[in-house]
Amino acid sequence: MAMPVVTAAIITCNEVDHLRDCIASASQLADEVVVCDMESTDGSAELARELGCKVITHPRMPAPDPEARTTVIAAAAGDWILAFDPDMRISAKTARRLREIAQNDEADIVAFYLENHYFGRRCRHGHASGPGFRKFFKKSCFRPADVHIERFMRDSLSGRTLQLGREHPIQHLAYETVAECLDIHIRYARRRAEHAVLQGERASVSRMFLRPMKRFVGNYFLRKGCLDGMCGLVVSMVVSMYLFMIEAHVWSRTRELSQK
């Protein structure tokens, strides 16, 4: 049986400091690396070309937007896609396991745990510590859904799913500083709010207050983010604030539209 071709599909915007190691990590598995550059000004596209990647461009977006994700997957020649970000890494052991899954047709979609690093510390609990991150899949299983960024990969894939254990995580070098963490969540909140308004949603008092409170309790207590010390507290608070900001942006934007 011929080995399926694997493409690593990476979206970047001014992340040159992460990109070299990201490409090296993905290349342990991928036969092809496609980098979708969103108008970087730090030399990201030039570095990717220098490292032998196929580079395509996409207008700058506030986040690794569903449009950019769809564009880079469409440009991939592989039978299998590793949907990767510049702050992600896989081990050689995990790369071998994914090759084995693809070779033996054990699944159509592979989901992972993330090994999250916040502010220079590995955090095992709290936000994004659970299973279900679908990052390796057959290209034929991808049908882009019109949903917001957090649900995009979940709702755009259909097929046999294999959840890998914690011994095969994706390492996620999430936020180096609190300022970066805040900036990313502010941008993501604005983008998600724009999608919500386009879908006809209106701001909700319960979503503005109850959802952030519920998310904080879930991340900090139920998922035991409290065991990760101040890192766990800061991330739990920022994620809760993110949900509040979505509703605040929806409220503000709908007011603007109603006054026109």
C-alpha positions in Angstrom: 0.0 0.0 0.0 1.4 3.4 -1.0 2.0 5.8 1.9 -0.5 8.6 1.8 0.9 12.1 1.1 0.7 14.4 4.2 0.6 18.2 4.0 1.2 20.4 6.9 -1.1 23.5 6.5 0.2 26.4 8.5 -1.3 29.9 8.9 1.0 32.7 10.0 1.0 36.5 10.5 4.2 38.0 11.9 5.3 34.9 13.8 8.8 34.5 12.3 10.3 33.7 15.7 8.1 30.6 16.0 8.0 29.6 12.3 11.4 27.8 11.8 10.9 25.4 14.7 7.2 24.9 13.7 8.2 23.9 10.1 11.0 21.6 11.4 8.5 19.9 13.7 5.8 19.5 11.1 8.3 18.2 8.6 8.9 15.1 10.8 5.5 14.0 9.5 4.7 16.1 6.4 5.8 15.5 2.8 4.7 19.0 1.9 4.4 22.2 4.0 2.1 24.9 2.8 2.3 28.2 4.6 -0.6 30.7 4.3 0.9 34.1 5.1 -1.5 36.8 6.2 0.5 39.9 5.0 3.4 39.4 7.5 5.9 42.3 7.7 8.6 40.4 9.7 9.9 38.1 6.9 7.7 35.1 7.7 6.9 34.4 4.1 10.6 34.7 3.0 11.7 32.4 5.7 9.1 29.8 4.7 10.2 29.9 1.1 13.8 29.6 2.2 12.9 26.4 4.1 11.3 24.9 1.0 7.7 25.5 1.8 4.9 26.4 -0.6 3.8 29.9 0.3 0.4 31.4 -0.5 -1.0 34.7 0.7 -4.3 35.7 2.3 -5.5 39.1 3.4 -4.7 39.9 7.0 -7.3 38.7 9.5 -7.5 39.2 13.3 -7.2 35.4 13.9 -6.4 32.2 12.0 -9.8 32.7 10.4 -11.9 30.0 8.8 -11.4 31.7 5.4 -7.6 31.4 5.8 -7.9 27.8 7.1 -10.0 26.8 4.1 -7.6 28.5 1.7 -4.5 26.8 3.0 -6.2 23.4 3.0 -7.5 23.9 -0.5 -3.9 24.5 -1.6 -2.6 21.3 -0.1 -1.7 18.4 -2.3 -1.8 15.8 0.4 -4.3 13.1 1.1 -3.9 13.9 4.8 -3.7 17.4 6.4 -1.9 18.4 9.6 -3.6 21.7 10.5 -0.8 23.4 12.4 -0.1 26.8 13.8 3.3 28.5 14.3 3.1 27.9 18.1 2.5 24.2 17.8 5.0 21.3 17.9 4.8 17.5 17.7 7.4 14.9 18.9 9.1 12.4 16.6 7.1 9.7 18.5 3.8 11.4 17.7 4.9 11.9 14.0 5.6 8.1 13.7 2.2 7.3 15.3 0.4 9.6 12.8 2.2 8.0 9.9 1.1 4.6 11.1 -2.5 5.7 11.4 -2.5 7.1 7.9 -0.7 4.1 6.4 -3.1 1.6 8.1 -6.3 3.7 7.5 -7.1 3.5 11.2 -9.3 6.6 11.2 -10.3 9.6 9.1 -9.7 12.2 11.8 -7.3 12.2 14.7 -7.9 14.3 17.8 -5.3 15.3 20.4 -4.8 16.6 23.8 -2.8 19.9 23.9 0.2 20.3 26.1 -0.2 24.0 26.9 2.6 26.4 27.8 1.5 29.7 29.3 4.0 32.4 30.1 6.9 30.0 30.0 5.3 27.3 32.1 3.7 24.0 31.2 0.2 23.9 32.4 -1.6 20.6 32.6 -5.0 21.8 33.8 -7.7 24.4 33.1 -8.5 26.0 29.8 -7.9 23.8 26.7 -6.6 20.9 28.8 -9.3 18.4 27.6 -9.4 16.1 24.5 -10.9 16.7 21.1 -8.5 19.0 19.2 -8.9 17.7 15.6 -5.7 18.6 13.9 -4.9 15.6 11.6 -7.4 14.4 9.0 -8.1 13.2 5.5 -8.5 16.1 3.2 -11.6 14.4 1.7 -13.3 14.7 5.1 -13.1 18.5 5.2 -16.2 20.5 4.3 -16.0 24.0 5.6 -18.9 25.0 7.8 -20.2 28.5 8.3 -19.5 28.7 12.0 -17.3 30.8 14.2 -13.7 30.1 14.6 -13.9 28.0 17.8 -16.2 25.5 16.2 -14.8 25.5 12.7 -12.6 22.5 12.7 -15.1 20.5 14.8 -18.0 21.2 12.5 -16.1 21.1 9.2 -14.9 17.5 9.6 -16.9 14.3 9.3 -15.6 10.7 9.6 -14.1 8.1 11.9 -12.4 9.9 14.7 -9.5 8.5 16.8 -8.6 10.3 20.0 -5.0 10.0 20.9 -3.9 9.7 24.5 -1.8 12.2 26.5 1.3 10.4 25.4 0.9 11.8 21.9 0.0 15.5 22.6 0.4 18.6 20.4 2.7 20.9 22.3 1.1 24.4 22.3 3.4 27.3 23.1 0.4 29.5 23.6 1.3 32.8 25.2 4.7 34.1 26.1 3.4 37.1 28.0 0.2 38.3 29.5 0.1 41.2 27.0 0.2 38.7 24.1 -2.6 36.6 25.8 -4.8 39.7 26.1 -4.1 40.9 22.6 -5.0 37.6 21.0 -8.3 37.2 22.9 -9.3 40.8 22.1 -8.7 40.1 18.4 -10.5 36.8 18.5 -13.5 38.3 20.4 -13.9 41.0 17.8 -13.8 38.4 14.9 -16.3 36.1 16.6 -18.6 39.0 17.4 -18.6 40.0 13.7 -19.6 36.5 12.7 -22.4 36.5 15.4 -23.8 39.8 14.1 -23.8 38.5 10.5 -25.7 35.5 11.7 -28.4 37.7 13.2 -27.4 37.3 16.9 -28.1 40.0 19.4 -26.4 40.7 22.7 -27.8 38.8 25.7 -27.5 39.8 29.3 -27.3 36.1 30.4 -24.5 35.4 27.9 -22.7 38.6 28.9 -22.6 37.6 32.6 -23.5 34.0 33.2 -21.4 32.4 30.5 -18.1 34.1 31.6 -18.9 33.1 35.2 -19.7 29.5 34.2 -16.5 29.3 32.0 -14.3 30.6 34.9 -15.8 28.0 37.3 -15.3 25.3 34.7 -11.7 26.2 33.9 -10.4 27.2 37.3 -12.2 24.7 39.5 -13.7 21.8 37.5 -10.7 21.5 35.1 -8.4 22.3 38.1 -6.7 25.3 36.6 -6.1 26.3 40.2 -3.4 23.6 40.4 -1.4 25.7 37.8 -1.0 28.6 40.2 -1.1 32.2 38.9 -0.8 31.0 35.3 -4.0 29.0 35.7 -5.8 32.0 37.4 -4.7 34.5 34.7 -5.7 32.3 31.8 -9.0 31.4 33.4 -9.8 35.1 33.9 -8.8 36.1 30.4 -10.9 33.4 28.8 -13.9 34.5 30.8 -13.3 38.1 29.9 -13.1 37.0 26.2 -16.7 35.7 26.4 -17.8 39.0 28.0 -16.0 41.0 25.2 -17.8 39.0 22.5 -21.2 40.1 23.8 -20.0 43.6 24.4 -18.8 43.8 20.7 -22.1 42.3 19.5 -24.1 44.9 21.6 -22.0 47.7 20.3 -22.1 46.7 16.7 -25.9 46.1 16.6 -26.4 49.6 18.2 -24.3 51.1 15.4 -26.3 49.3 12.7 -29.6 50.2 14.3 -28.6 53.9 14.2 -27.8 54.0 10.5 
